[in-house]
Amino acid sequence: MKIRGMELMTLAEAARFLRISKSTIYRECKRGHLRTLRFGGVVRVQPEDLRRFVAQAARRTSQPDKETR
């Protein structure tokens, strides 16, 4: 869907794009890790927010675990 040059994706489209399950996308949205736009009962994601989500996830997983002693 495009609105005046702004492309929006459904959560199912975002899940397919990332090759993850829809339940994972919904969970990340609920946790606040992926920003969504809501129009009544319709939920959409901007590709820019999806790219930001991937970059943040990459940073979280690339940080070394803290050792406990």
MOPAC internal coordinates of N, CA, C and O (Angstrom, degrees):
PM7 1SCF
backbone

  N    0.0000 0     0.00 0     0.00 0    0    0    0
  C    1.4462 1     0.00 0     0.00 0    1    0    0
  C    1.5243 1   108.07 1     0.00 0    2    1    0
  O    1.2310 1   120.57 1   -44.16 1    3    2    1
  N    1.3233 1   116.51 1   135.84 1    3    2    1
  C    1.4631 1   120.67 1   176.40 1    5    3    2
  C    1.5200 1   109.41 1  -124.14 1    6    5    3
  O    1.2310 1   121.18 1   -42.84 1    7    6    5
  N    1.3188 1   115.34 1   137.16 1    7    6    5
  C    1.4596 1   121.94 1   176.02 1    9    7    6
  C    1.5150 1   106.91 1  -125.99 1   10    9    7
  O    1.2310 1   120.57 1   -71.64 1   11   10    9
  N    1.3246 1   116.51 1   108.36 1   11   10    9
  C    1.4749 1   121.80 1   179.50 1   13   11   10
  C    1.5238 1   112.34 1    43.93 1   14   13   11
  O    1.2310 1   120.75 1  -124.12 1   15   14   13
  N    1.3159 1   116.16 1    55.88 1   15   14   13
  C    1.4571 1   120.91 1   177.07 1   17   15   14
  C    1.5109 1   114.65 1    82.85 1   18   17   15
  O    1.2310 1   119.50 1   175.27 1   19   18   17
  N    1.3293 1   118.55 1    -4.73 1   19   18   17
  C    1.4619 1   122.14 1   179.58 1   21   19   18
  C    1.5254 1   108.29 1   -99.29 1   22   21   19
  O    1.2310 1   120.85 1   -61.71 1   23   22   21
  N    1.3152 1   115.97 1   118.29 1   23   22   21
  C    1.4554 1   120.37 1   179.77 1   25   23   22
  C    1.5252 1   108.86 1   -89.62 1   26   25   23
  O    1.2310 1   120.47 1   -45.44 1   27   26   25
  N    1.3179 1   116.70 1   134.56 1   27   26   25
  C    1.4584 1   122.23 1   178.20 1   29   27   26
  C    1.5164 1   108.88 1  -123.89 1   30   29   27
  O    1.2310 1   120.61 1   -35.48 1   31   30   29
  N    1.3214 1   116.44 1   144.52 1   31   30   29
  C    1.4580 1   122.12 1   179.51 1   33   31   30
  C    1.5176 1   110.07 1  -118.29 1   34   33   31
  O    1.2310 1   120.87 1   -33.62 1   35   34   33
  N    1.3277 1   115.94 1   146.38 1   35   34   33
  C    1.4570 1   119.34 1   171.51 1   37   35   34
  C    1.5279 1   107.57 1   -74.21 1   38   37   35
  O    1.2310 1   120.63 1   -14.20 1   39   38   37
  N    1.3171 1   116.40 1   165.80 1   39   38   37
  C    1.4621 1   119.07 1   177.77 1   41   39   38
  C    1.5224 1   110.67 1   -66.58 1   42   41   39
  O    1.2310 1   120.19 1   146.79 1   43   42   41
  N    1.3328 1   117.24 1   -33.21 1   43   42   41
  C    1.4681 1   120.77 1   176.72 1   45   43   42
  C    1.5309 1   110.23 1   -65.13 1   46   45   43
  O    1.2310 1   120.04 1   138.48 1   47   46   45
  N    1.3249 1   117.53 1   -41.52 1   47   46   45
  C    1.4674 1   121.37 1   177.82 1   49   47   46
  C    1.5261 1   110.47 1   -64.29 1   50   49   47
  O    1.2310 1   120.46 1   139.11 1   51   50   49
  N    1.3296 1   116.73 1   -40.89 1   51   50   49
  C    1.4636 1   121.01 1   178.84 1   53   51   50
  C    1.5306 1   110.15 1   -63.86 1   54   53   51
  O    1.2310 1   120.19 1   138.87 1   55   54   53
  N    1.3243 1   117.25 1   -41.13 1   55   54   53
  C    1.4664 1   121.24 1   178.81 1   57   55   54
  C    1.5279 1   110.26 1   -63.76 1   58   57   55
  O    1.2310 1   120.19 1   135.12 1   59   58   57
  N    1.3311 1   117.25 1   -44.88 1   59   58   57
  C    1.4682 1   120.42 1   177.84 1   61   59   58
  C    1.5231 1   110.93 1   -62.32 1   62   61   59
  O    1.2310 1   120.39 1   138.23 1   63   62   61
  N    1.3214 1   116.86 1   -41.77 1   63   62   61
  C    1.4555 1   121.70 1  -179.84 1   65   63   62
  C    1.5279 1   110.94 1   -59.44 1   66   65   63
  O    1.2310 1   120.42 1   136.55 1   67   66   65
  N    1.3285 1   116.80 1   -43.45 1   67   66   65
  C    1.4664 1   121.84 1  -179.19 1   69   67   66
  C    1.5298 1   113.01 1   -85.30 1   70   69   67
  O    1.2310 1   120.87 1   171.74 1   71   70   69
  N    1.3346 1   115.94 1    -8.26 1   71   70   69
  C    1.4679 1   122.25 1  -177.56 1   73   71   70
  C    1.5201 1   111.72 1    59.83 1   74   73   71
  O    1.2310 1   121.72 1  -134.53 1   75   74   73
  N    1.3372 1   114.32 1    45.47 1   75   74   73
  C    1.4631 1   121.50 1   174.75 1   77   75   74
  C    1.5212 1   107.62 1  -127.67 1   78   77   75
  O    1.2310 1   120.21 1   -10.81 1   79   78   77
  N    1.3133 1   117.20 1   169.19 1   79   78   77
  C    1.4586 1   120.59 1  -178.06 1   81   79   78
  C    1.5361 1   111.38 1   -75.19 1   82   81   79
  O    1.2310 1   121.81 1   -23.43 1   83   82   81
  N    1.3239 1   114.15 1   156.57 1   83   82   81
  C    1.4628 1   119.02 1   176.87 1   85   83   82
  C    1.5260 1   110.54 1   -63.32 1   86   85   83
  O    1.2310 1   120.38 1   145.20 1   87   86   85
  N    1.3228 1   116.88 1   -34.80 1   87   86   85
  C    1.4686 1   118.95 1  -179.90 1   89   87   86
  C    1.5254 1   111.01 1   -64.70 1   90   89   87
  O    1.2310 1   119.98 1   146.50 1   91   90   89
  N    1.3315 1   117.64 1   -33.50 1   91   90   89
  C    1.4695 1   120.67 1   176.96 1   93   91   90
  C    1.5220 1   110.06 1   -66.52 1   94   93   91
  O    1.2310 1   120.25 1   136.31 1   95   94   93
  N    1.3218 1   117.13 1   -43.69 1   95   94   93
  C    1.4752 1   120.87 1   178.35 1   97   95   94
  C    1.5228 1   109.69 1   -60.97 1   98   97   95
  O    1.2310 1   120.11 1   133.30 1   99   98   97
  N    1.3333 1   117.40 1   -46.70 1   99   98   97
  C    1.4709 1   120.54 1  -179.85 1  101   99   98
  C    1.5228 1   110.78 1   -61.15 1  102  101   99
  O    1.2310 1   120.30 1   138.89 1  103  102  101
  N    1.3366 1   117.04 1   -41.11 1  103  102  101
  C    1.4667 1   121.00 1  -179.70 1  105  103  102
  C    1.5317 1   110.67 1   -63.99 1  106  105  103
  O    1.2310 1   120.00 1   136.26 1  107  106  105
  N    1.3290 1   117.60 1   -43.74 1  107  106  105
  C    1.4625 1   120.97 1   180.00 1  109  107  106
  C    1.5228 1   111.49 1   -65.74 1  110  109  107
  O    1.2310 1   120.42 1   145.00 1  111  110  109
  N    1.3322 1   116.80 1   -35.00 1  111  110  109
  C    1.4707 1   120.22 1   175.65 1  113  111  110
  C    1.5277 1   109.94 1   -65.72 1  114  113  111
  O    1.2310 1   120.76 1   134.94 1  115  114  113
  N    1.3177 1   116.16 1   -45.06 1  115  114  113
  C    1.4619 1   120.66 1  -179.08 1  117  115  114
  C    1.5246 1   111.33 1   -62.77 1  118  117  115
  O    1.2310 1   120.18 1   143.62 1  119  118  117
  N    1.3249 1   117.26 1   -36.38 1  119  118  117
  C    1.4737 1   122.19 1   178.59 1  121  119  118
  C    1.5288 1   111.95 1   -73.64 1  122  121  119
  O    1.2310 1   120.48 1   167.35 1  123  122  121
  N    1.3317 1   116.69 1   -12.65 1  123  122  121
  C    1.4538 1   119.94 1  -179.33 1  125  123  122
  C    1.5214 1   113.46 1    87.82 1  126  125  123
  O    1.2310 1   120.12 1  -169.69 1  127  126  125
  N    1.3313 1   117.37 1    10.31 1  127  126  125
  C    1.4623 1   121.08 1   179.84 1  129  127  126
  C    1.5253 1   112.39 1   -80.43 1  130  129  127
  O    1.2310 1   120.39 1   156.93 1  131  130  129
  N    1.3261 1   116.87 1   -23.07 1  131  130  129
  C    1.4648 1   121.63 1  -179.92 1  133  131  130
  C    1.5202 1   108.29 1  -126.45 1  134  133  131
  O    1.2310 1   120.87 1   -60.37 1  135  134  133
  N    1.3140 1   115.95 1   119.63 1  135  134  133
  C    1.4640 1   122.46 1  -178.47 1  137  135  134
  C    1.5339 1   110.01 1   -73.14 1  138  137  135
  O    1.2310 1   120.83 1   -43.90 1  139  138  137
  N    1.3112 1   116.01 1   136.10 1  139  138  137
  C    1.4600 1   121.05 1   178.55 1  141  139  138
  C    1.5199 1   110.29 1  -125.49 1  142  141  139
  O    1.2310 1   121.63 1   -19.84 1  143  142  141
  N    1.3142 1   114.48 1   160.16 1  143  142  141
  C    1.4610 1   122.31 1   172.66 1  145  143  142
  C    1.5151 1   107.12 1  -113.29 1  146  145  143
  O    1.2310 1   120.77 1   -46.32 1  147  146  145
  N    1.3163 1   116.14 1   133.68 1  147  146  145
  C    1.4675 1   120.08 1  -178.83 1  149  147  146
  C    1.5187 1   109.99 1  -117.54 1  150  149  147
  O    1.2310 1   121.90 1   -47.92 1  151  150  149
  N    1.3169 1   113.96 1   132.08 1  151  150  149
  C    1.4638 1   121.74 1   176.00 1  153  151  150
  C    1.5151 1   106.31 1  -126.73 1  154  153  151
  O    1.2310 1   120.69 1   -86.64 1  155  154  153
  N    1.3302 1   116.29 1    93.36 1  155  154  153
  C    1.4632 1   119.05 1  -174.16 1  157  155  154
  C    1.5182 1   108.62 1    65.05 1  158  157  155
  O    1.2310 1   120.55 1    58.61 1  159  158  157
  N    1.3315 1   116.56 1  -121.39 1  159  158  157
  C    1.4571 1   121.19 1   179.19 1  161  159  158
  C    1.5196 1   113.49 1   -93.45 1  162  161  159
  O    1.2310 1   120.15 1  -174.49 1  163  162  161
  N    1.3264 1   117.31 1     5.51 1  163  162  161
  C    1.4638 1   121.70 1  -176.89 1  165  163  162
  C    1.5282 1   109.66 1   -99.78 1  166  165  163
  O    1.2310 1   120.61 1   -47.57 1  167  166  165
  N    1.3327 1   116.43 1   132.43 1  167  166  165
  C    1.4599 1   121.64 1  -179.64 1  169  167  166
  C    1.5253 1   108.26 1  -117.31 1  170  169  167
  O    1.2310 1   120.77 1   -47.47 1  171  170  169
  N    1.3221 1   116.13 1   132.53 1  171  170  169
  C    1.4668 1   121.63 1   179.87 1  173  171  170
  C    1.5316 1   109.79 1  -133.87 1  174  173  171
  O    1.2310 1   121.50 1   -20.55 1  175  174  173
  N    1.3391 1   114.74 1   159.45 1  175  174  173
  C    1.4597 1   122.69 1   178.73 1  177  175  174
  C    1.5184 1   107.98 1  -126.30 1  178  177  175
  O    1.2310 1   120.53 1   -42.61 1  179  178  177
  N    1.3126 1   116.59 1   137.39 1  179  178  177
  C    1.4600 1   120.49 1   173.70 1  181  179  178
  C    1.5251 1   108.37 1   -85.08 1  182  181  179
  O    1.2310 1   119.84 1   -41.27 1  183  182  181
  N    1.3421 1   117.92 1   138.73 1  183  182  181
  C    1.4657 1   119.98 1   178.80 1  185  183  182
  C    1.5314 1   112.97 1   -53.77 1  186  185  183
  O    1.2310 1   119.85 1   144.64 1  187  186  185
  N    1.3174 1   117.89 1   -35.36 1  187  186  185
  C    1.4702 1   121.37 1   177.95 1  189  187  186
  C    1.5284 1   110.50 1   -60.43 1  190  189  187
  O    1.2310 1   120.29 1   138.42 1  191  190  189
  N    1.3365 1   117.04 1   -41.58 1  191  190  189
  C    1.4653 1   120.80 1   178.84 1  193  191  190
  C    1.5240 1   110.71 1   -68.90 1  194  193  191
  O    1.2310 1   120.25 1   147.03 1  195  194  193
  N    1.3310 1   117.14 1   -32.97 1  195  194  193
  C    1.4562 1   120.71 1   177.31 1  197  195  194
  C    1.5306 1   110.44 1   -67.37 1  198  197  195
  O    1.2310 1   120.24 1   139.02 1  199  198  197
  N    1.3247 1   117.15 1   -40.98 1  199  198  197
  C    1.4674 1   120.88 1   176.76 1  201  199  198
  C    1.5260 1   110.63 1   -63.65 1  202  201  199
  O    1.2310 1   120.34 1   139.10 1  203  202  201
  N    1.3344 1   116.95 1   -40.90 1  203  202  201
  C    1.4703 1   121.38 1   178.72 1  205  203  202
  C    1.5301 1   109.85 1   -63.55 1  206  205  203
  O    1.2310 1   120.34 1   138.62 1  207  206  205
  N    1.3177 1   116.96 1   -41.38 1  207  206  205
  C    1.4617 1   122.10 1   178.78 1  209  207  206
  C    1.5337 1   110.55 1   -60.06 1  210  209  207
  O    1.2310 1   120.37 1   135.21 1  211  210  209
  N    1.3369 1   116.89 1   -44.79 1  211  210  209
  C    1.4658 1   121.01 1   179.98 1  213  211  210
  C    1.5287 1   110.37 1   -64.43 1  214  213  211
  O    1.2310 1   120.21 1   136.81 1  215  214  213
  N    1.3301 1   117.20 1   -43.19 1  215  214  213
  C    1.4689 1   120.94 1   179.87 1  217  215  214
  C    1.5260 1   110.79 1   -62.74 1  218  217  215
  O    1.2310 1   120.22 1   137.82 1  219  218  217
  N    1.3372 1   117.19 1   -42.18 1  219  218  217
  C    1.4674 1   120.63 1   179.53 1  221  219  218
  C    1.5186 1   110.58 1   -66.72 1  222  221  219
  O    1.2310 1   119.99 1   140.67 1  223  222  221
  N    1.3168 1   117.63 1   -39.33 1  223  222  221
  C    1.4661 1   121.19 1   178.36 1  225  223  222
  C    1.5161 1   110.45 1   -64.45 1  226  225  223
  O    1.2310 1   120.54 1   140.86 1  227  226  225
  N    1.3359 1   116.58 1   -39.14 1  227  226  225
  C    1.4652 1   120.51 1   178.36 1  229  227  226
  C    1.5247 1   110.54 1   -64.11 1  230  229  227
  O    1.2310 1   120.37 1   140.35 1  231  230  229
  N    1.3271 1   116.89 1   -39.65 1  231  230  229
  C    1.4695 1   119.95 1   178.53 1  233  231  230
  C    1.5256 1   110.79 1   -66.25 1  234  233  231
  O    1.2310 1   120.53 1   139.07 1  235  234  233
  N    1.3289 1   116.60 1   -40.93 1  235  234  233
  C    1.4677 1   119.95 1  -179.67 1  237  235  234
  C    1.5201 1   111.15 1   -63.30 1  238  237  235
  O    1.2310 1   120.13 1   140.07 1  239  238  237
  N    1.3235 1   117.35 1   -39.93 1  239  238  237
  C    1.4615 1   119.57 1  -176.36 1  241  239  238
  C    1.5182 1   112.68 1   -82.57 1  242  241  239
  O    1.2310 1   119.86 1   160.49 1  243  242  241
  N    1.3405 1   117.87 1   -19.51 1  243  242  241
  C    1.4619 1   119.45 1  -178.56 1  245  243  242
  C    1.5234 1   112.61 1   -88.69 1  246  245  243
  O    1.2310 1   119.98 1   169.86 1  247  246  245
  N    1.3308 1   117.65 1   -10.14 1  247  246  245
  C    1.4568 1   120.47 1   179.04 1  249  247  246
  C    1.5260 1   108.63 1   -76.83 1  250  249  247
  O    1.2310 1   119.88 1   -48.26 1  251  250  249
  N    1.3223 1   117.82 1   131.74 1  251  250  249
  C    1.4694 1   120.21 1  -179.76 1  253  251  250
  C    1.5291 1   110.60 1   -65.77 1  254  253  251
  O    1.2310 1   121.62 1   -34.90 1  255  254  253
  N    1.3200 1   114.50 1   145.10 1  255  254  253
  C    1.4637 1   119.70 1   177.23 1  257  255  254
  C    1.5114 1   109.81 1   -67.49 1  258  257  255
  O    1.2310 1   120.63 1   -35.72 1  259  258  257
  N    1.3200 1   116.40 1   144.28 1  259  258  257
  C    1.4642 1   120.90 1   176.35 1  261  259  258
  C    1.5286 1   108.41 1   -78.95 1  262  261  259
  O    1.2310 1   121.60 1   -46.01 1  263  262  261
  N    1.2888 1   114.55 1   133.99 1  263  262  261
  C    1.4647 1   119.33 1   179.29 1  265  263  262
  C    1.5205 1   109.23 1   -81.45 1  266  265  263
  O    1.2310 1   121.54 1   -40.41 1  267  266  265
  N    1.3227 1   114.65 1   139.59 1  267  266  265
  C    1.4618 1   119.52 1   175.64 1  269  267  266
  C    1.5274 1   108.31 1  -104.82 1  270  269  267
  O    1.2310 1   120.86 1   -42.74 1  271  270  269
  N    1.2845 1   115.96 1   137.26 1  271  270  269
  C    1.4812 1   120.23 1  -179.42 1  273  271  270
  C    1.4865 1   109.88 1  -124.48 1  274  273  271
  O    1.2310 1   120.10 1   180.00 1  275  274  273

